[in-house]
Amino acid sequence: MANVTLGVSSSIAVYKACEIVRRFRERGCEVRVIMTGNAARLVSPVVFEALSGNPVAVELFSERSARSIEHIEIAKWEELFVVAPATANVIGKFTSGVADDFLTTHYLASTAPCLIAPAMNGRMWRAAAVRENVAILENRGVAFIGPKRGSLACGEEDVGALADPEAIVEKALTLIRPMDLTGKSVVVTAGPTREYLDQVRFISNPSTGRMGYRIAEAAQRRGAEVTLISGPTEIEPPARVRLVMVETTDELSRAVKAHAPKCDYLFMAAAPSDFAPEKISAGKRSRKEGAFSLKLVPTADILKDVAAKKKKGQVFCGFAAEIGNHMQNAKRKLGDKGVDLIALNDVSGEDSGFASEQNEITLIWAGGKAEKLGKASKSELAARLLDAVLKKRGK
Ligand SMILES: Cc1cc2nc3c(=O)[nH]c(=O)nc-3n(C[C@H](O)[C@H](O)[C@H](O)COP(=O)(O)O)c2cc1C
């Protein structure tokens, strides 16, 4: 996704930088870590080497660094520069242009968007020198995140704690992400539905809603107005997204019909039940009543129904969860339903599909052309899906 340099300095929050590397990599970013000498005394560079899969730069005058003038080489390579945690010392050096180690020398050579996540004791954070340094860097276009209030290593409850790793990664990516969905309305469906047999029992499936939630999140971050129509899930809804909770396929159908007509893009990533009991028993059916037969009838084909009313310019994407690579089924679905594309995801693999953070998607476009988005985290696939849809639309 992007080449990211992570600068790590010697705050006690240094261990949280490990999580930041992991989260960038989950999103498909290539990460190179630069540590100050003091940070390398707190945590071994080997940890970051293993997590990033790349050599870690600490010494400016090491044989390796000197041979390729590594601080310049990294500056040419990177698309984003994040410093987390940033000490008061590093912030001060950046402000005054001091370049006496690898990280500060690299900072002067870097032209990539820069995000700084400070972490320090609250008294240090409020010190006049730090306040002024932060203001100067902000004026020069450097972005900051945090610090937040929290329980600090010194035992005080104060402002000074490093922002959450996820928030740092998110904010960093907004510095380079295209806002190509600004002014667009996106509707996403996610999660399973429940079809009740009686008042307490239902038929459902293991969908967690994660794929749809990631699409909603990705679209919102690219500037879209997002409505997320979700079946019952355990996951945290993305911020700044209009959330419509539903339970049954019928409720899902009504919500989609209410929101789809005015949207620009519809992504149907929910896993609604294809069947529902013909009759719902009143109360809680007792075992004493003995065996009984359940007649299941097909539920409404939501995608087909809304696609029939699709207006010119709208893009509708259906999802097909298949066992194995059932390209034929997906192609048939595309024709049957009259949508622009089907995202075919294989739910048979242990590490893809339902309840997994990973997925593997192939897009089948109207006309039958297949486009592999590959196997990646659901966040990364959501970004790739939006890229593919917008690219196609741009043509
Ligand atoms: C255990 C320990 C924790 C520290 N935590 C912080 C911190 O959270 N923030 C900070 O600005 N300085 C902190 N310091 C002080 C810095 O490490 C010190 O200012 C150092 O010179 C900064 O070097 P660097 O910016 O090159 O990493 C800490 C020092 C020690 C020994």
PDBQT file of the ligand as one rigid body, heavy atoms in Angstrom, charges set to zero:
ROOT
HETATM    1  C1  LIG A 401      13.191   4.877  31.215  1.00  0.00    +0.000 C 
HETATM    2  C2  LIG A 401      13.144   6.197  30.490  1.00  0.00    +0.000 A 
HETATM    3  C3  LIG A 401      11.964   6.638  29.967  1.00  0.00    +0.000 A 
HETATM    4  C4  LIG A 401      11.891   7.837  29.287  1.00  0.00    +0.000 A 
HETATM    5  N1  LIG A 401      10.673   8.231  28.740  1.00  0.00    +0.000 NA
HETATM    6  C5  LIG A 401      10.630   9.394  28.050  1.00  0.00    +0.000 A 
HETATM    7  C6  LIG A 401       9.419   9.797  27.435  1.00  0.00    +0.000 A 
HETATM    8  O1  LIG A 401       8.381   9.132  27.541  1.00  0.00    +0.000 OA
HETATM    9  N2  LIG A 401       9.414  10.928  26.717  1.00  0.00    +0.000 N 
HETATM   10  C7  LIG A 401      10.528  11.715  26.584  1.00  0.00    +0.000 A 
HETATM   11  O2  LIG A 401      10.442  12.753  25.902  1.00  0.00    +0.000 OA
HETATM   12  N3  LIG A 401      11.689  11.348  27.166  1.00  0.00    +0.000 NA
HETATM   13  C8  LIG A 401      11.769  10.213  27.888  1.00  0.00    +0.000 A 
HETATM   14  N4  LIG A 401      12.944   9.845  28.465  1.00  0.00    +0.000 N 
HETATM   15  C9  LIG A 401      14.107  10.721  28.337  1.00  0.00    +0.000 C 
HETATM   16  C10 LIG A 401      14.765  10.510  26.979  1.00  0.00    +0.000 C 
HETATM   17  O3  LIG A 401      15.099   9.169  26.826  1.00  0.00    +0.000 OA
HETATM   18  C11 LIG A 401      15.992  11.409  26.883  1.00  0.00    +0.000 C 
HETATM   19  O4  LIG A 401      15.578  12.756  26.785  1.00  0.00    +0.000 OA
HETATM   20  C12 LIG A 401      16.871  11.026  25.729  1.00  0.00    +0.000 C 
HETATM   21  O5  LIG A 401      17.998  11.887  25.709  1.00  0.00    +0.000 OA
HETATM   22  C13 LIG A 401      16.133  11.128  24.412  1.00  0.00    +0.000 C 
HETATM   23  O6  LIG A 401      16.907  10.559  23.391  1.00  0.00    +0.000 OA
HETATM   24  P1  LIG A 401      16.322  10.321  21.931  1.00  0.00    +0.000 P 
HETATM   25  O7  LIG A 401      15.354  11.394  21.685  1.00  0.00    +0.000 OA
HETATM   26  O8  LIG A 401      17.516  10.388  21.047  1.00  0.00    +0.000 OA
HETATM   27  O9  LIG A 401      15.719   8.970  21.929  1.00  0.00    +0.000 OA
HETATM   28  C14 LIG A 401      13.045   8.640  29.153  1.00  0.00    +0.000 A 
HETATM   29  C15 LIG A 401      14.245   8.193  29.700  1.00  0.00    +0.000 A 
HETATM   30  C16 LIG A 401      14.303   6.995  30.377  1.00  0.00    +0.000 A 
HETATM   31  C17 LIG A 401      15.608   6.548  30.960  1.00  0.00    +0.000 C 
ENDROOT
TORSDOF 0
